[in-house]
Amino acid sequence: MGILDKSKMLKDYFEKQQLLANELAAILDFAHEGIVVTDKKGYITMMNEPYAEFLGVKKEEVIGKHVTEIIDGTRLHIVAATGKQEIGDIQRIRGKNIVVMRMPILKNGQVSGAIGKIMFKDPKEVSVLASKITKIEKELNYYKDALGQASSARYSFSNIIGISEKLQESKYLAEKAAHTNSNVLIRGESGTGKELFAHAIHSCSYRSPKPFVKINCAAIPAELLESELFGYEEGAFTGARRGGKIGKFESANGGSIFLDEIGDMPLAMQAKLLRVLQEKEIERVGGVKNIEVDVRIIAATHRNLEEMVEKGEFREDLYYRLNVMNIQIPSLRERPEDIPMIVRHLLEKISEQVGNYVSGISQDAMNRLGQYNWPGNVRELENVLERTIILVDYAGEIKETHLPMYLRKAEKSRFSQQGKDLKEILADAERDAILDCLHQTGGNRSETAKILKISRSSLYERLWKYGIE
């Protein structure tokens, strides 16, 4: 076959491919629904005219751009990365709630991209559909707020992550407490998960079909706490709602009430709470009759109640009434072996919340997380990971340099140096110093070498030695 014949065959082939592409584009434009296609990394390869018209863009100008630059609140890039379809999701685009579907595109069994579709028949109908959804959403939020104070517990013991002996002991006691009707006092530092345990205890108790009501005793002014707990009658005070209002105890009738930060409850209110525990009845503010309540109390505090009892800041009789089942939640620094499990769980949860998929976390970064003391416990860890996930490039890996400076500069905990000889400890210190300098100089290796007062070749040797990219 001659060169001219081959050239003609190639020309015919490319013309056919172009014709097919044009026909596909025409079919997509003819479709009433908005359609967009991306590659595996989330970059737009095709968008039809209805979608471009709805977005107020020219379809030719969006090709090659990342989908997150063009479409508000999209998760199409996540579907392209994970291969998990999402159908009937509500997405807010240009201030309107739209029902969408997102499907992975498979080629030879591998995900090669994703296709997104707005589920409506005609672009002109979108405002009508959006207004209906918005109206329903407002109604739903209204009823959620109305029922929010008498909702079921959201967590069970399976949501408590960790394998450490101390955590397992706390779970064991909590599970035992769940099968009784006794009052429970949960102790632990802020951020350790006391509320999580309270939810789990209610979820596994015979009261689980009934309400689980929570109230933070430290967050409500002392003068309002009584009416919040016990409710009030009409005209009980200036500004009282017409017809009165039931309190948390009545809302929780048959179920459980979670009194968070019980150590911050005023002494006068402690006396009234004691009466409820003894008599199993409450009296509304401004009321004249007693109302029977069947409520199990789960209380929590980070304060030293025994010391407060000695100082007269907490009633001793109330302390003994509450402290039937005492559950101590260990701090995160007391169970460093649980950190990797918690981190993996939080990475998956937070990635979905913020819409930025991360592929994982490096061992160096994980080691640093395990060495930090975590004064804010799991709550602080979750905060650090959310900040870090936002900073990492899409589908990237979390590295030590992504972590906050205060965390990377923190002294290693006593757990991190166990079993290490002097040579290993010095190597850790040298590696940390290099990482700090690289961060200060924005990764400039010449400047890093100057600050450390070593040659560039020596720096490169150490970078290779410690696996620093």
PyMOL commands that set and color helices and strands:
alter all, ss='L'
color gray80, all
select helices_A, chain A and resi 3-30+49-55+59-62+67-70+76-82+123-150+157-159+165-178+194-203+222-230+248-251+262-264+267-279+305-310+316-322+332-334+336-354+363-371+377-391+400-402+405-409+422-440+445-452+456-466
alter helices_A, ss='H'
color red, helices_A
select strands_A, chain A and resi 35-39+44-47+86-93+96-107+110-118+184-187+212-216+256-260+281-282+291-292+296-301+325-328+360-361+397-398
alter strands_A, ss='S'
color yellow, strands_A
deselect
rebuild
show_as cartoon
